Amino acid sequence: MTAGTVPSAVTTTLVPVSFDLTAWGSWRPVATERVQATVVAPGLVRLASSPFLAAGVARGDLVAVSSTGNGWTVDALIEPAAVSVLRLFGGSREELAPAVRGLAEIGLTARRHASLGVAVVDVPLARPLVPVTELAAQLCHALTVVEVSCSRH
């Protein structure tokens, strides 16, 4: 697939898609966020991971995309996945480390951004969201903010 065309063939190959963060009501130190997705049908992709910064979307969501000439931009949520997303904002990766370790001990994986002090945790619907959020807040550094960036519970 080339950067200027809308994904058209169903594939298991990951393709990059971008969120215009001004359109997705998100806290943003940057204007766009790129995530990986798999093509499901022409103009439709399924997110392979939850975005760090875009709000209201999660891993497994089916989203509509359009060509920007430089790749694909997410236009709309079509079908939500059965997962909520918890977002942790800290000043550094080190400040997030206690929460990342503590959540791993209860079977949840927190993915940390490579350069920003932010991590996301996918919380399946089978897990109660409030206790996970409370645990993350207890484990975090005092200056870390814990928020639900996508609630499906």
N, C-alpha and C positions, 0 to 999 in steps of 0.2 A: 504494500500500500504506500502511496506517496502522500506527502504532507498536505497537499491541496485537495484531496478527495475525501468524501465522507466514507467511513468504513462501510464496506458493502458485503464482504464475504465473511461467513461465519468462520471463526478461527480460534484456536486455543493459544495463539501467540499473544503476548501482552503488547498493547499499544499505549502510548502516552496520550492522556486527555488533560485539558486544563480547565480550572475553575477561575472565572473572573471574580475575585473575592469581593469586589464592590457590589456585585449582583447577588452574592450568597450570604449577605448579612453577617459577615465574619469579622472577628478581630484579625487584623492583618498588618504585619510588618513589611509585606510585599504585596504587589498588585494581583499576582496570579499564583496559583498552586497547581502543580502537575502531579497526577497520580497515574498508575497503571490500570488498564482495564482489558477485558477480552471482548471481542466483537461478537454480538449475539445475532444481529440482523442489520440490514442497511440503516445506518444512522442511530443504532442502539448498541450500547456497550454495558457490561457489568463491571462494577468497580472491584478491583482485586484487593484493595486495601482501603481503610478509612482515611480520609484526608486529615491532615494535622490542623488545618486552618478553616476550611470551608465548613459551614454549619448546616445541619439538617440532612446530611447524607452519611452513608456508612458502607463498609465493606459488603459486597453482595447486592447493592442497589443496582437496579436497571435504570440507566439514564439515557436521555436523548442527546446527541451531539451534532454539531454542525462544523463545517470547514471554516477555518479562519485564514487560509492561505499559508499559515505556519503550523498547521496541525489541526486538532479538533478541540472545540470548546464545549463544555457541558452546558446544555440549554435548560433542561428540566428533569426532575425526578419523575420517572414513569411508574416504577414498582419498587416499593421499599422492601428491604431485607428484614429478617426477624432478628435485628440486633440494634442495641443502643450504643452510643459512643460517649465515653467519659474522656474529657480533655484536662490535662494537668499543665498549668503554666508555671514555670519556675525561672529563676534567673540563670540557671545553668543545668547541665545534665547531672551534675553531682547533687544538686538540690532535689532532683527527681528520683535519685537512686533508691532511697528508702521505700518510697511508694512502689517503685517498679519491682523491687525485691519482695515486698509484702504481698503485692497482688499476684506475683508468680507463685507464692506459697499457697494461695487458694485456687490456683489453676488458671489465672488470667494473665495474658501477655500484654505488657505495655510496650508499644513501639516508640522509641525516642527519635526525634528529628536530629539529623546529623549536625546542624549548626545552631538551631534555635533551642531555647529552653522550654520545649513543649513535648508532651507525650500523649498518645491516644491509647485507649483501652476499649476493645470491643466487648460488650456485655451482652451475651445471648439472652433471649427472652426467658429461658429456663432459670436464669440467675436473677434474684431480686436486685433491682438497681439501687435502691436507697441504701441498703447495708454496704454495698460495694463502694458507693460514693462516700459514705461516712468513714469507711475504713481507709480509703485513699486520703481523705482529709486528715485523719489522725496520723497517718504515716508520713505525710509530706512535711517539708521544711516550712517554717512559720510563714514565709513570704510566698509560698506556692498557692496558686488559685486552682481550685477544683471545680469544674463545671460540666454539665451534661450538654454536649454540643449537638446531639441527635437523640431524641427520646422516642422510643417505640414501645416502651413498657406500658 
